[in-house]
Amino acid sequence: MPSAHNAVNDPGTSATPGGLRKIVAASLIGTTIEWYDYFLYGSAAALVFGRVFFPESDPLTGTLLSFLTYAIGFAARPIGAVVFGHFGDRLGRKKLLVVSLLMMGLSTALIGCVPGYDTIGVAAPLLLTTLRLVQGFALGGEWGGAVLLVSEHGDANRRGFWASWPQAGAPAGNLIAVGVLSLMTTVLSDEAFNSWGWRVPFLLSAVLVMIGLWIRLSVDESPLFKEALAKAERRKAEQRSEQPPFVAVVRHHWRDILVAMGARMAENISYYVITAFVLTYCVSHLEIDKQTSLNAVLIGSAVQFCLIPLFGALSDRIGGKPVYLVGAVGVGLWSWAFFALLDTRSFPALVLAVTVGLVFHSAMYAPQAAFFSELFATRMRYTGASIGAQLSSVAAGAPAPLIATALLSSYGNATPISVYVGLAAVVTVIAVVAARETRGRDLSAIEPDDTVARTVPEQQPAASA
């Protein structure tokens, strides 16, 4: 296994340090904007959508219905993964990333324009749900393309570090979304915020998308994909048939898809409990004001943004599996302390609960991009990584706030929620233990039905990136 101190490019994936940084920046900014749009909905669902779109229900039931529309968006993510993965594996990563950004930005801006239930009745939640489905479809294609664009440009021995930067777009997007909502709740009265103030962050998405498009259009397709595309064209010229990416990945990489799905269970469930459900728990159950709850998530997200690249670099040194396992075990155990700290109603305790939870989440999320990229062959990598990631989101992230809210409503305390997160951690530990270590794998050498990871040989130490 190569040392993390020795960096060498995979064949066909060479990129200059400056060029790689540009690609990383484009992926990070793009994913930040996409996650801003997506997380904004989750925060608004916890804070205001129950009153605006389900005013005839009691507050907790209204929040439950809001989280139901939140969960529905996840159902479209596997569909987006298949569609974007198919064309991303056929046409290239960059083109599809531009489409996903446009779809996400437009749907988010339109959410800010949807009239409330008091204005157009049942059409309001129906329109909201439809736009949430578009968000989910777009995000289903965003994640795989963004991490692959970096993974396929970077060198094998620092892939964990470089590929973790698009992952940092999640806490960055959540940080901006929660920050903007926090600002609105600070400067506006509750009446003004519930009436129109919550719409401003959604409309702001249109401006952010223009910035993201300008940056994303400036990067080039990965040399590794170009090489794979050229090989496919030669096979076509020789009249050799090529299976569609979805069919090929299910046939040759079904075990890897199951590993990816299992690996995401604790990561996905814990994140939405820590960042979305926590607002409902604090505001509705503990009667802590919105501002205090939002500030705790803000601080935790800022810490997580800094930690993800560090955990990515650590995965290059010791492997992705050990780092991932620490995160899975940690989040399963911390779920018990998490709610105990929240119940104190102390702001320092709230910050500690959220921040430590996100530290453990970072240990899973940081190596995930490189780990999933190293499981699949190039001509089916977009499809495989996306499907593995997004199918689990339907079973894990989608119902997490919904299940947590329902458990709280039924039992009146957080013990069943801690059990729920703990069981998810057990599933993830089993999946990661069953997976092979892929650190240093040569992406260009991965073929269907690979069972042994071929690593890149050690060479002269490269200059620090």
N, C-alpha and C positions, 0 to 999 in steps of 0.2 A: 504494500500500500504506500503511495507516495506521501512524502512529508508535506505538511501545509506550508512549509517555508519555501518549497520549490514549486514555482509556477511555470507551467508549460501549456501552450495552447493545444487544444484538440485539432486534429487535422481538419482543415477546412473552416475553422471557426475563428481564425486569427483576427484580432482587432487591435488597433493602436490604443494606448491608454486614454488618449483624448477622445477617440471615437467611442470607446466603451463607456466612458463617463457620460457622453452625450446620449447614448442609448439608454443608460441607466436613468438619467435625468428625465428623458422622455417617458419612460415606462413609469417612473415614480409619480410624475406630475399627472399623467393620465389616470393611473389607478387611484391617486388621491382624489381627483375630481369625481371619478365613478363611485368611490366609496362614500364621498361626501354626500352625493345624491342619495345613495342607498341608505346610509345610516341616518340621514336627516329624517327620512320617513319613519324609522324605528323610534327615534327620540320624540318626534311629533305624535306618533301613535300613543306613546306612553303619557304624554303631557296634555294634548289638546284634541286629538281626533275624536275621542269619545264624546266630547261636548259638542263638537261641530257637526259630526256626521251621524252620531247615534244619541241624540239628546233625550230621547224618550226612555232610555235605560238608566239604571242607577250607575253611579260612577265606576264601580269595579266591573260591572257587566259591560258598560260602554267601552272601557279599556280592553276587556276581553275581546269584544267584537272588533276593535281597532287592530289588535294583535292578530286576529283572524285574517283581516285584509293584508296585514304585514306578512303572514305566513303564506298566503296565496301566491305572492310574488316569487317565492322559492320554487313553486311548482313549475314555473316557466324556465328556471335556470338549467335543468338538464336538457330541455328542448333547445335552448340557446347554445348549450355546450355541443350538442350534436350538429346543429346547423352551422354555427361558426367554426366548429372543429373541422367539419367536412370541407368547407371552402377555404379555411385557413391552411389545411394540409394540402389543398389543391392549388390555391392561388397565392398563398403567402400570408404571414402573420400581420404585416403592417396594414394592408388594405382592410382587413376585418376589424382591426383595432380602431381605425377611423370610424367605421360604421357603428361599432358598439358605443363609442363616445358620443356620437351624434344622437343615437337613439336614447341613450340614458339622459343626456342633457335636455332634449326636447320633452320627454315624458315628465321629468322632474319639474321643469318650468311650468308645464301645463297643470300639474297638481296644485301649484300655487294659484291657479285661476279657477279651480273647481268651486262652484257655489256650495254653501252649506246645506244641510238637510232642511233648515227652516225656509230656504229659498226655493229649492226644486224637489224637495221630498226624497223619495227612495232613489231617484236618479243620481243623487250626490254620492252615496257610497258605491253605487255601481260604476260611475265614472272613475272614482278613486281606485277601485279594484282593478279596472281595466288598465289604467296607467301604471299601477303597481306591477301588473303582469308584463308590461313592456319593459319596465325597469329590470325585472328578473330575467327576462329573455336577453337583454343587453349585457347584464353582468355575467350571465352564464358563458358568454363568449369572450368577455374582457380578461378574466383572470389568467386563463391558459395562454392566451396570446402574449400578454404582457410579460409573464415570467419566462416564456420560451424565447422571446426576442432577446432577453438578457442572457439566458442560459446558453443559447446557441452562439452568441458572440464571444462570451467570456472563456477564460482558461479553466481547465478541469480542477486544478488544485486550489483555486479561489472561487469556484462556482457558488459555494454556499454563501459566501460574503456578498458577491455581486447580485446573485439572484434574490437575496433577502431584501434588497432595496425596494423592488416593487411591492413586496409584502408590507413594507413600512407605510405604504400608501393607505392601508386600512386604518391604523391609528391616526395617521395624519388627516385622513378624511373625516374620521369621527371627531377628532380634535376641532377641526374647522366647523363641522356641523353643530356640535354641542356648544362651541364657542359663540357662534352666531346666534343660536337660540338663547344662550345665556345673556348675551348682550341685549337681545330684544326683551327678555323678561326683566332686565335691570332698568331699561330706559322707559318701558311702557307699563301701564297699569295692567292688572289681570284682565280687565274688560277689553282693553285695546289689543292686548296680545291674543286673546281668544277670538276677537272679531276679525282683525286683519294682520296683526304683527307677525303671526306664525307664517304668513304667506311670503314675506320678504326673503327669507333664506332660500325658499324654493325658486323664486324668480331670479335670484342671484346666480343660479346654476347656468343660465344662458350666457352670462359673461365669462364664467369659469371655463365653459366648454370651448369658447372661441380661443381662449389662451391655450388650452390643451391641444386643440387641433393644430394651431400654429406650430407648436413644438413637436407634436407627433408626426406631422407631415415632413419634418426635416430629417428624419432618420431613414436608413436604408434597410432592406431585407437582410437577414442573416446569410453569410456565405454557405453555412451548412445546409440551409433550406434550398438555396440556389443549386447546390451540388446535387441534392436529392431530387430536385425538380428536373435537372438535366438528365439524370439517370432514368427518371420516369418517362421523359420524352423519348429517350433512346429505346426503351422497352416498347413504347407505343409505336415507334417507327418500325420495330421488328415484329409488330403485331402480336405482342405478348400482353395479355390482359392484366389489368391491375384492379384488385378489389377496392370497393369504396372504403374510405378510412374507418367508418363505423363498423362495417362487417369485418374488416381486417383486425381491428383492435379487439373486438369481442372474441374473435377466433384465436388470436395469438397471444393476447395480453389479458385474458379474463382474470387470472390470478392477481395481476398487478392492479387491476381496477378494484378488486375486493380489498386488497391491502390499502389502497388510497382511501377507499370509503371508510374502512375501519379506523385508519389513522386520524381521520377528520372528526370522528364522533365527539371525543372529549374536547378537542380544539374548538369545534363549532358551537357545541352546546354551552360550554363554559363562557365563551365570548359574549353570546347574546344574553346570558343570564347576568354577567358582570356589567355589561354596558347598556343594555336596553331594559331588561326586567328590573334592574336595580332602581331605576327611576320610578317605576310603579310601586315597588316595595317601599321605597323611602317616602314618596309623596302620598300615596293612597293608604298604605298600611301603617306607617310610622308617623305620618302627618308632619314630615320634615318639608320645609319650603323648597320650591323648585330650584331656586338659585343655589342653595347649599348642595343639593343632590347633583346638579349639573357641574358645579365646580369640582366635586370629588372625581367625577368621570373625566373632566378636563385634565386634572393633574395626572391621573393614572394614564391617560392616553399620551400625554407628553412624555412621561417616563418610558412608556412602551415604544414610542417612536425612536428613542435613543437606543433602546436595548436590542431591537430586532437585528440591526447589522452586527452587533457584538455577538449575539448568539449564532448568527450566520457564519461569522469568522471562526467561532469556537467549533462549529460543525465541520469546518475544513480541517481542523487540527485533530479532533478525536472521533469524527464521524457523526453523521446525522442521527443515527439510532440512539446513542446514549443521551444526547441533548434532548431529543424528542421524548424519551422515556422519563427523564427528570421532570419535564413539563407535565406529562400526563399523570404521573403519580402525585406530583405536587398539587395540581389543580383539584384532583379528587379528594385529597386530604384537606386542602385549604377551604373547600366549600363549607366545612363545618365551622371553621373560625370566621369565615366571611360573614355569615348572617349573624353570628354572635356579636361581632363588632358593629354591624349595622344597627342592631337592637339597642346599643348604648345611646344612639342618637347624638353622639359626639362627632363633630366634624373631623378632628384628627383620626378618629377610629374609622370613619367612612373612607377617608383618603387612604388609610393603611389597608383596609379591606379590598378596595378596588385596585390599588396599585400592586399589591402582592399577587392578587389574582391575575392581573395582566402580565406580571413578570413570568409566572408559570405558563401562561398562554403564549408569551413570546418565545419560550423555549420550544414549543411545538410549531409555532407558525413560521419562525425564521428559517429552519432547514427544510420546510415543506416544499418550497418552490424547486430547489435543486433536487431534492429527493424524488418528487413526482416526475420531473423532467428526465431523470436518469432511469426511469422504469420503461420508457417506450421508445420504439424506433422512430426515426425522423418523419417519415411519411404518414405516420399515424399518431405522432406525439401530441399535437394540438387536441385532437379528438380524445385520445386516451387520458391525458392529464385533466382535461376539462370535464369529461364524463365522470371520472373517478372523484373529482372534487365536488361536482355539482349534484350527483346522485345522493351523496351523503348529506348535502345541505338540505335536501327535502326531508330526510329522516331525522336530522339533527338540528340545524339552525332554524329551519322553518317553524317547527312546533315548540321550540325551546321557551320563548317568552309566553306562549299560549299555555303550555303544560305547566310552567312555573306559576302563572297567574291562576290557573284552575286548581292546582294543588294548594295554593295559598287560600283561595276562596273556600275550598272544601275542609281543610284542616286548621286554618287560622294561624299556622306557624310555618317556619321554613324547614323543619326537619325532613319532610318528604322531598323537598327540593334538593337538599344536600345529598340524600340517597340517590336521587335521579342523576346528579352530576357525577357521583361516585361510580355508579354503574357504567356510565359513559366512559369514564377513565379506565375501567377494567377492559372494556371492549377495545379501546385504543392501545392499551398495553399489549394485549394479545396480538393485535394486528401488526404492531411495530416489531415485536419479538419474532413473529413469523416471517417478517420481511428480511431480505438480504441487505447487507450494507452496500451502498452504491457509491460511496465517496470516491472521487477520482475517476469515475467511469468515462470512457471515451464515447461521447454521444454519436460520433460518426460510425462507430463500430457496432452499435446495437442493431441486431436483426431480430425478426419475429422468433418467438420461442427461445430467446436467449435465457440461459440458466446460470451462466457464469459471467460476472462483470469483468470486462477487460479494462484495466487501468492504464493511465498514461505513464510512461516511464519517467523517472526522475532525471532532470537536467540541471543546467546551471541556474542558480537562484535568479529570479527576475527582480527588476527594480520595484520598489514599493509603488503600488498604484495610488 
